[in-house]
Amino acid sequence: RENSSENILSSASRLLLHEGRLTLAESTRLLDVYLFLFDDFLLITKIKRNKKKYGGSDSSIIPVCPSLTPELQSFIREGGVCTVLDQPIPLDRLLLKNVDPV
């Protein structure tokens, strides 16, 4: 990018359309991912589960953004994190196909 200091998630006009968990089939393994579908791009994040809970035994005091789905809020409270897997995919370059389930 020309302007590397620009935060891709900072646009006030960007809308989050859908989010959810998915299993990504790579060539040799399955990978748990969490997708964020915005009105202009798709962001794929890798799910990492920490063995230790964040904040000790009382995870109810961890501040979590209320706009996140309850599933993602629960995951974060349990010590999980989502890290960006790859560059966001612009929707004008995205091609979707239906495939038969394996």
HELIX and SHEET records of a PDB file:
HELIX    1   1 SER A   59  ILE A   61  5                                   3    
HELIX    2   2 PRO A   70  ARG A   77  1                                   8    
HELIX    3   3 LEU A   91  ARG A   93  5                                   3    
SHEET    1   A 4 LEU A  16  ALA A  25  0                                        
SHEET    2   A 4 LEU A  30  PHE A  38 -1                                        
SHEET    3   A 4 PHE A  41  LYS A  48 -1                                        
SHEET    4   A 4 VAL A  81  VAL A  84 -1                                        
SHEET    1   B 4 LEU A  16  ALA A  25  0                                        
SHEET    2   B 4 LEU A  30  PHE A  38 -1                                        
SHEET    3   B 4 PHE A  41  LYS A  48 -1                                        
SHEET    4   B 4 ILE A  89  PRO A  90 -1                                        
END                                                                             
